[in-house]
Amino acid sequence: MAFKDFNMDNHWLPFTPNRHFRKEPRIFVGADGMQFTTHDGRQVIDGISSLWCVGAGHNRKPINEAIKKQLDTLDYATAFQASNDRAFEAAAMIAAMAPGDLNKVLFCNSGSEAADTSMKVALAYHRARGEGHRNVFIGRERGYHGVGFGGMSVGGIPANRKVYGASLLPRVDHMRFIHDPKHAYIHHQEPVWDEDPLLELENRILPLHDPSNVAAIIVEPVAGSAGWYLPPKGYLQRLRDICDKHGILLIFDEVITGFGRMGTNFGADYYGVVPDMLNFAKAVTNGVIPLGGVICRDKLYDAMMKTDAPEHVVEFFHGYTYSGHPVACAGAVATLELFKNEQLFQRAGEMGKVLGNAFHSTFKGMPNVIGIRSMGCAAAVELAPMAGSPGKRGYDIFLDCFKKGALVRPAGDNIVIAPPYIVEKQHIDTLVNTLADSIKAHA
């Protein structure tokens, strides 16, 4: 299909500079394995799992067939006052994979909805316990929790927040970010800081709001959307201890780190910390069909079930039309079975080391490179911004890589590669060498 066959007058692209895109469109019309096919017939390697989603690679027949079969069996059923068999099956599989007593699954459609859902659960849980005054949320600078008003409020990426002003939630604060330029080069090891980055939380933020008013703290185990920034050694464990000390719920946003990206089921497993809620989406269906959710510890569910209200009264007034959609849940069941049968999480951990080795051996010392971070099956190279044009260098390099047949992700002036878990060394070599050529060309 030639480009002239596309009518570009109506589709408003998300998180995309639309004015430039119309001049230089990048349109996919097919995908298989590690490769995309573009509208002009070129092959492009998917170096970012299509935004962290496609862990098993594209066009996986077991997932496709499960979805087709489900469409012929039960296409849709209401999620209110009834349910479907696939939703129960998917919830059981997800809960079995989660650490600790994270056993109750609330389904939604995306990571953004998962963030808002987890925040609503936190408020409802504390109210059920007689502590409805706990309504302060704490996020982290440069954190990303989707684009709902709740998620944007606890999120800390300035460009995502600045337009919405007073419409963001008022009782929110943010911890300092987890990057120290002294630890610019990180290769599959947790950086050890000289200082404690959580002292500000203990000494300023919590006293300011009073810990008894704080409902929850929400963080990504690894700051994915900001550019794959890794927490200091012991950071998440200490955050868990602080929350336990003050009765604050801890929410892990694992939309990116969940389902294999760290070489484990979840980032919680990698770091050995059990949160009170765990948000997921993306890779749970291999990106084939939208599905997200929140896995809650038993105590949250139990507290809301302990009510004096008559049994016909809804305990938690929340949900979505497509919560636990049977087709999406069938896709999740097939995806999780495929991950297990092909041992793809283990493979992600192994190939992640290959990716990290390639990043550090190739990019260190190159022009404008000021940092390299690798952990799990993802790595980022950080570039010095152009004077007066932050993000321009990263965007230009992204465009150049695409022209050369490699899809990488610009996060400001960070370039991230996070390939599907089926990636081979030859794919890594192609992605890294293409990126290296582009960095040199834009020095």
C-alpha positions as CSV (number, residue, x, y, z in Angstrom):
1,M,0.0,0.0,0.0
2,A,1.5,3.3,-1.0
3,F,1.5,6.3,1.4
4,K,-0.9,8.2,-0.9
5,D,-3.6,5.7,0.0
6,F,-3.7,7.0,3.6
7,N,-6.1,9.8,4.6
8,M,-4.2,11.5,7.4
9,D,-6.8,14.2,8.1
10,N,-8.6,12.5,11.0
11,H,-6.3,10.4,13.2
12,W,-4.8,12.5,16.1
13,L,-1.7,10.5,17.2
14,P,-1.0,10.2,21.0
15,F,2.3,11.4,22.5
16,T,3.5,12.3,19.0
17,P,4.5,15.6,17.3
18,N,1.7,15.4,14.8
19,R,2.9,18.3,12.6
20,H,6.2,16.6,11.9
21,F,4.6,13.1,11.6
22,R,2.5,14.3,8.7
23,K,5.7,15.3,6.8
24,E,7.5,12.1,7.6
25,P,5.0,9.3,8.5
26,R,5.9,6.0,10.1
27,I,3.1,3.6,9.5
28,F,3.2,-0.2,10.2
29,V,1.0,-2.5,8.1
30,G,2.3,-5.9,9.3
31,A,4.4,-7.6,12.0
32,D,5.9,-11.0,12.6
33,G,8.4,-12.2,15.2
34,M,10.9,-9.3,15.7
35,Q,10.0,-7.4,12.5
36,F,7.6,-4.8,11.4
37,T,6.6,-4.2,7.8
38,T,6.0,-0.5,7.0
39,H,3.5,1.0,4.5
40,D,6.4,1.5,2.0
41,G,7.5,-2.2,2.2
42,R,10.5,-1.8,4.6
43,Q,11.4,-4.1,7.4
44,V,12.0,-2.5,10.8
45,I,13.3,-4.4,13.9
46,D,11.0,-3.9,17.0
47,G,13.6,-2.8,19.5
48,I,11.1,-1.7,22.1
49,S,8.6,-4.5,22.3
50,S,6.1,-2.0,20.8
51,L,6.2,0.2,24.0
52,W,7.1,-2.6,26.4
53,C,4.2,-4.8,25.4
54,V,5.2,-7.6,23.0
55,G,7.4,-9.8,25.2
56,A,6.8,-13.0,23.1
57,G,7.3,-11.3,19.7
58,H,4.7,-10.5,17.1
59,N,2.1,-12.7,15.5
60,R,2.2,-15.6,18.0
61,K,-0.2,-18.2,16.8
62,P,-1.2,-19.6,20.2
63,I,-2.4,-16.2,21.4
64,N,-4.1,-15.4,18.1
65,E,-5.9,-18.7,18.0
66,A,-7.1,-18.4,21.6
67,I,-8.6,-15.0,20.8
68,K,-10.3,-16.3,17.7
69,K,-11.7,-19.2,19.6
70,Q,-13.0,-17.0,22.3
71,L,-14.7,-14.7,19.8
72,D,-16.6,-17.7,18.5
73,T,-17.6,-18.8,22.0
74,L,-18.3,-15.8,24.1
75,D,-17.6,-12.4,22.5
76,Y,-18.6,-10.2,25.4
77,A,-20.6,-10.3,28.6
78,T,-21.3,-7.6,31.2
79,A,-18.9,-7.3,34.0
80,F,-21.5,-5.9,36.4
81,Q,-23.6,-8.4,38.5
82,A,-22.3,-11.2,36.3
83,S,-18.9,-12.3,34.9
84,N,-17.3,-14.8,32.6
85,D,-15.2,-17.9,32.9
86,R,-12.1,-16.5,31.2
87,A,-12.0,-13.6,33.7
88,F,-11.8,-16.1,36.7
89,E,-9.2,-18.2,34.8
90,A,-7.0,-15.2,34.0
91,A,-7.3,-13.8,37.6
92,A,-6.3,-17.1,39.1
93,M,-3.2,-17.4,36.8
94,I,-2.1,-13.8,37.5
95,A,-2.6,-14.2,41.3
96,A,-0.6,-17.4,41.3
97,M,2.3,-15.6,39.6
98,A,2.2,-12.6,42.1
99,P,4.4,-12.7,45.2
100,G,3.2,-12.9,48.8
101,D,-0.6,-12.6,49.5
102,L,-1.3,-10.5,46.4
103,N,-4.3,-12.6,45.5
104,K,-7.2,-10.4,44.5
105,V,-7.3,-9.1,40.9
106,L,-9.3,-6.1,39.8
107,F,-9.4,-5.9,36.0
108,C,-9.4,-2.8,33.8
109,N,-8.2,-1.9,30.3
110,S,-4.9,-0.1,30.6
111,G,-2.0,1.0,32.9
112,S,-3.6,4.4,33.2
113,E,-6.8,2.9,34.5
114,A,-4.8,0.6,36.8
115,A,-3.2,3.6,38.5
116,D,-6.5,5.3,39.1
117,T,-8.0,2.1,40.3
118,S,-5.2,1.4,42.8
119,M,-5.6,4.9,44.2
120,K,-9.3,4.5,44.6
121,V,-8.8,1.1,46.4
122,A,-6.4,2.8,48.8
123,L,-9.0,5.5,49.7
124,A,-11.8,2.9,50.1
125,Y,-9.6,0.6,52.2
126,H,-8.7,3.2,54.7
127,R,-12.3,4.4,54.9
128,A,-13.4,0.8,55.5
129,R,-11.0,0.7,58.4
130,G,-12.3,3.9,59.9
131,E,-9.3,6.0,58.7
132,G,-11.0,8.0,56.0
133,H,-8.8,10.9,56.8
134,R,-6.0,9.2,55.0
135,N,-6.2,10.9,51.6
136,V,-2.7,12.1,50.8
137,F,-0.8,10.4,48.0
138,I,2.9,10.4,47.5
139,G,4.5,9.8,44.1
140,R,8.0,10.4,42.8
141,E,9.6,13.0,40.6
142,R,9.7,11.8,36.9
143,G,7.4,8.9,37.8
144,Y,4.9,7.8,35.2
145,H,1.5,6.4,36.1
146,G,-0.6,7.0,33.0
147,V,-2.7,9.8,31.9
148,G,-5.8,9.7,34.1
149,F,-6.1,12.6,36.5
150,G,-5.1,10.4,39.5
151,G,-2.1,8.9,37.7
152,M,-1.0,12.3,36.4
153,S,-1.3,13.8,39.9
154,V,1.1,11.2,41.5
155,G,3.2,11.1,38.3
156,G,6.2,13.5,38.1
157,I,6.9,14.1,34.5
158,P,6.6,17.9,34.1
159,A,5.3,17.9,30.4
160,N,2.5,15.5,31.3
161,R,1.3,17.8,34.1
162,K,1.9,21.4,33.2
163,V,-1.2,21.9,31.1
164,Y,-3.7,20.6,33.6
165,G,-2.9,22.8,36.6
166,A,-5.5,23.0,39.3
167,S,-7.4,20.0,37.9
168,L,-4.8,17.7,39.4
169,L,-5.4,16.2,42.8
170,P,-4.5,18.7,45.5
171,R,-3.2,16.4,48.3
172,V,-0.2,15.0,46.6
173,D,3.5,15.2,47.1
174,H,6.5,13.8,45.4
175,M,9.7,12.1,46.5
176,R,13.1,13.0,44.9
177,F,14.1,11.1,41.8
178,I,16.3,8.0,42.0
179,H,19.1,9.1,39.7
180,D,22.5,10.3,40.9
181,P,24.9,11.4,38.1
182,K,27.7,9.9,40.0
183,H,26.2,6.5,39.1
184,A,25.9,7.3,35.4
185,Y,27.1,3.8,34.3
186,I,25.1,0.9,35.7
187,H,25.3,-2.6,34.3
188,H,23.0,-5.2,36.0
189,Q,23.9,-4.1,39.5
190,E,22.1,-2.0,42.0
191,P,23.9,1.4,42.5
192,V,25.1,2.0,46.1
193,W,24.5,5.7,47.1
194,D,26.6,7.6,49.6
195,E,23.4,9.2,50.9
196,D,19.9,7.9,51.7
197,P,17.5,9.3,49.1
198,L,14.5,8.5,51.4
199,L,15.6,10.8,54.1
200,E,13.6,13.6,52.6
201,L,10.5,11.4,52.7
202,E,11.0,10.7,56.4
203,N,12.3,14.1,57.5
204,R,10.2,16.5,55.3
205,I,7.4,15.0,53.3
206,L,5.8,12.7,56.0
207,P,6.1,15.3,58.8
208,L,4.6,18.0,56.5
209,H,1.5,16.0,55.8
210,D,1.5,13.8,59.0
211,P,1.9,10.1,58.2
212,S,-1.5,9.4,59.6
213,N,-3.0,11.3,56.7
214,V,-1.1,9.5,54.0
215,A,-3.1,6.8,52.1
216,A,-0.4,5.4,49.8
217,I,3.0,5.8,48.1
218,I,3.2,4.8,44.5
219,V,6.4,4.1,42.6
220,E,7.7,2.2,39.6
221,P,10.3,-0.3,40.7
222,V,12.3,0.9,37.8
223,A,11.5,4.3,36.3
224,G,10.7,3.1,32.8
225,S,9.0,5.9,31.0
226,A,11.6,8.4,32.2
227,G,14.4,6.4,30.6
228,W,15.1,3.2,32.5
229,Y,16.4,4.7,35.8
230,L,17.3,2.1,38.5
231,P,16.7,2.4,42.2
232,P,19.6,2.5,44.7
233,K,20.5,-0.7,46.5
234,G,18.0,-1.3,49.4
235,Y,15.7,1.6,48.3
236,L,12.5,-0.4,47.7
237,Q,13.1,-2.5,50.9
238,R,13.5,0.7,52.9
239,L,10.4,2.2,51.3
240,R,8.5,-0.9,52.3
241,D,9.7,-0.5,55.9
242,I,8.7,3.1,56.1
243,C,5.2,2.3,54.8
244,D,4.8,-0.5,57.3
245,K,5.9,1.8,60.1
246,H,3.2,4.4,59.4
247,G,0.4,2.2,58.1
248,I,0.8,3.5,54.5
249,L,0.0,1.4,51.5
250,L,2.7,0.7,49.0
251,I,1.7,0.5,45.3
252,F,4.1,-0.8,42.7
253,D,3.3,0.3,39.2
254,E,4.6,-2.7,37.2
255,V,3.0,-1.9,33.9
256,I,6.5,-1.9,32.4
257,T,8.4,-4.2,34.8
258,G,5.7,-6.8,35.1
259,F,5.6,-10.1,33.3
260,G,9.2,-10.8,32.5
261,R,11.0,-7.6,31.7
262,M,13.3,-8.1,34.7
263,G,13.8,-11.8,34.1
264,T,11.3,-12.5,36.8
265,N,7.5,-12.5,37.1
266,F,7.5,-9.0,38.5
267,G,9.9,-6.3,39.6
268,A,8.7,-7.1,43.1
269,D,10.2,-10.5,42.8
270,Y,13.5,-9.1,41.4
271,Y,13.9,-6.7,44.3
272,G,12.4,-9.0,47.0
273,V,9.7,-6.6,48.1
274,V,5.9,-7.3,48.3
275,P,3.8,-4.2,47.8
276,D,0.2,-3.9,48.9
277,M,-1.0,-3.4,45.4
278,L,0.7,-4.2,42.0
279,N,-0.5,-2.5,38.8
280,F,-0.1,-4.3,35.5
281,A,-1.0,-4.1,31.8
282,K,1.0,-4.2,28.5
283,A,2.8,-7.6,28.4
284,V,0.0,-9.5,30.1
285,T,-1.6,-10.0,26.7
286,N,1.6,-9.6,24.7
287,G,0.0,-6.3,23.6
288,V,-2.4,-8.0,21.3
289,I,-5.5,-6.7,23.1
290,P,-6.0,-4.2,25.9
291,L,-6.0,-5.5,29.4
292,G,-4.8,-4.1,32.7
293,G,-5.4,-4.6,36.4
294,V,-4.5,-4.2,40.0
295,I,-3.4,-7.2,42.2
296,C,-4.3,-6.5,45.8
297,R,-3.2,-8.1,49.0
298,D,-5.9,-10.1,50.8
299,K,-6.2,-7.6,53.6
300,L,-7.6,-4.9,51.3
301,Y,-10.3,-7.1,50.0
302,D,-11.1,-8.5,53.4
303,A,-11.4,-5.0,54.9
304,M,-14.1,-4.0,52.4
305,M,-16.0,-7.3,52.8
306,K,-16.3,-6.7,56.5
307,T,-19.3,-4.4,56.3
308,D,-22.6,-4.1,58.1
309,A,-24.4,-3.2,54.9
310,P,-27.0,-5.7,53.5
311,E,-25.6,-8.3,51.1
312,H,-27.3,-6.7,48.1
313,V,-25.1,-3.5,48.6
314,V,-22.0,-3.1,46.4
315,E,-18.9,-3.0,48.6
316,F,-16.7,-1.1,46.2
317,F,-18.3,1.3,43.7
318,H,-15.8,1.0,40.9
319,G,-15.3,-0.8,37.6
320,Y,-15.3,-0.4,33.8
321,T,-17.6,-1.7,31.1
322,Y,-14.8,-3.9,29.8
323,S,-13.4,-5.1,33.2
324,G,-12.4,-8.7,32.7
325,H,-13.4,-8.7,29.0
326,P,-13.6,-12.4,28.0
327,V,-11.6,-11.9,24.8
328,A,-8.9,-10.0,26.5
329,C,-8.7,-12.5,29.4
330,A,-8.5,-15.4,26.8
331,G,-5.6,-13.5,25.3
332,A,-4.0,-13.2,28.7
333,V,-4.4,-16.9,29.5
334,A,-2.8,-17.9,26.2
335,T,0.0,-15.3,26.7
336,L,0.9,-16.4,30.2
337,E,0.9,-20.1,29.1
338,L,3.2,-19.2,26.2
339,F,5.6,-17.3,28.5
340,K,5.7,-20.3,30.7
341,N,6.0,-23.0,28.0
342,E,8.9,-21.2,26.3
343,Q,10.6,-20.1,29.5
344,L,10.6,-16.5,28.2
345,F,11.1,-14.8,31.5
346,Q,14.3,-16.7,32.1
347,R,15.3,-15.9,28.5
348,A,14.6,-12.2,29.1
349,G,17.1,-12.3,32.0
350,E,19.7,-14.0,29.9
351,M,19.4,-11.9,26.8
352,G,19.2,-8.8,29.0
353,K,22.8,-9.4,30.0
354,V,23.8,-9.7,26.3
355,L,22.0,-6.4,25.6
356,G,23.7,-4.7,28.6
357,N,27.1,-5.9,27.6
358,A,26.6,-4.6,24.1
359,F,25.5,-1.2,25.4
360,H,28.4,-0.7,27.7
361,S,31.1,-2.0,25.4
362,T,29.7,0.1,22.4
363,F,28.5,3.4,23.7
364,K,30.8,4.2,26.6
365,G,33.1,7.0,25.4
366,M,31.1,7.9,22.3
367,P,30.2,11.6,21.6
368,N,27.6,13.1,23.9
369,V,27.1,9.9,25.9
370,I,26.8,10.8,29.6
371,G,25.3,7.6,31.0
372,I,24.4,4.0,30.3
373,R,21.9,1.9,32.4
374,S,21.1,-1.7,31.9
375,M,19.0,-4.1,34.0
376,G,16.7,-6.9,33.0
377,C,15.8,-7.0,29.3
378,A,16.2,-3.2,28.8
379,A,19.0,-0.7,28.5
380,A,19.3,3.1,28.0
381,V,22.0,5.4,26.8
382,E,21.7,8.9,28.0
383,L,22.9,11.8,25.8
384,A,23.8,15.3,26.6
385,P,21.0,17.6,25.4
386,M,21.4,20.2,22.7
387,A,21.8,23.7,24.2
388,G,18.3,25.2,24.3
389,S,16.6,22.2,22.7
390,P,16.2,19.4,25.2
391,G,15.0,16.2,23.6
392,K,16.0,17.3,20.1
393,R,19.1,15.1,20.0
394,G,17.1,12.0,21.2
395,Y,14.3,12.6,18.7
396,D,16.7,13.1,15.7
397,I,18.5,9.9,16.6
398,F,15.2,8.0,16.9
399,L,14.2,9.2,13.4
400,D,17.6,8.2,12.0
401,C,17.4,4.7,13.5
402,F,13.9,4.3,12.0
403,K,15.1,5.2,8.6
404,K,17.9,2.6,9.0
405,G,15.4,-0.1,10.0
406,A,15.4,-0.1,13.8
407,L,12.7,1.1,16.2
408,V,14.2,2.5,19.4
409,R,12.5,4.7,22.0
410,P,13.4,8.3,22.7
411,A,12.7,9.4,26.3
412,G,13.9,12.9,26.2
413,D,17.6,12.5,25.4
414,N,17.6,8.9,26.6
415,I,17.4,6.2,24.0
416,V,16.0,3.0,25.3
417,I,16.1,-0.5,23.8
418,A,13.8,-3.1,25.3
419,P,13.3,-5.9,22.8
420,P,10.9,-8.8,22.9
421,Y,12.2,-11.7,25.0
422,I,12.7,-13.8,21.8
423,V,15.5,-11.5,20.7
424,E,18.6,-13.1,19.3
425,K,22.1,-11.8,19.6
426,Q,22.1,-10.9,15.9
427,H,19.1,-8.6,16.6
428,I,20.9,-7.0,19.5
429,D,23.9,-6.4,17.3
430,T,21.8,-4.8,14.6
431,L,20.0,-2.6,17.1
432,V,23.1,-1.5,18.9
433,N,25.2,-0.9,15.8
434,T,22.4,1.1,14.2
435,L,22.0,3.2,17.2
436,A,25.8,3.7,17.4
437,D,25.9,4.9,13.8
438,S,23.1,7.4,14.5
439,I,24.8,8.7,17.7
440,K,28.0,9.3,15.7
441,A,26.0,10.9,12.8
442,H,24.4,13.4,15.2
443,A,27.5,14.2,17.3
